């Protein structure tokens, strides 16, 4: 395979940040790490890029002029775009990070950060998003009412066809499906997602997002159940 072919196979990242200096540094560093990188200064430029390319992952700043990073994520998810997103934030409070997770980001990294950690987190998210799932797959498809989850393919299917899952949601459901009827602690789930430093609330947010796609009534979950003070358990069935 030629050098051009190798470059074409590299994951294509979209870096969105209004800080021109940081944007340039990230574009150069991530390029040196083997990624293809396109840069955008704001949400409008990001939308223009997204219209022309299929990106493997977005690196997105929270605070930007005009449409914020969180607003852009909410809009992309509402449009059905499930591209993995890593959010950069200068705000260190848990509430700000939770807001990003609730909007649909896969991970977050506080500023200032070590670029090596950024590259590591990107690779972790890309591994989660790629089949097969990070978790040890179950023996076969798992029934969740009218839907079936295939751990081998990382697909959730129902009467309406294949449902869209983010990489994080796929990894979470795969981790639960690998050990059905067994309680997984939040620490075990965080490890399966490749984010061992994630707090309990961050895991709860991801479970809540997954329930919206799995449960007939997310307010009264039948399949992904909470076990108080212990964690979560998947109860497959009709």
HUKA-V728134 format. One record per helix or strand of 2 or more residues. SS is the DSSP state (alpha for helix, beta for strand). FROM is the first residue (numbers start at 1). TO is the last residue. Records with the same first field share a line. If there is no record, write none. Layout:
SS=FROM-TO / FROM-TO
//
This chain:
alpha=3-9 / 20-32 / 43-52 / 69-78 / 94-103 / 115-129 / 167-178 / 186-192 / 200-214 / 218-220
beta=12-16 / 36-40 / 57-61 / 84-89 / 107-110 / 142-144 / 147-150 / 155-158 / 161-163 / 224-227 / 231-234
//
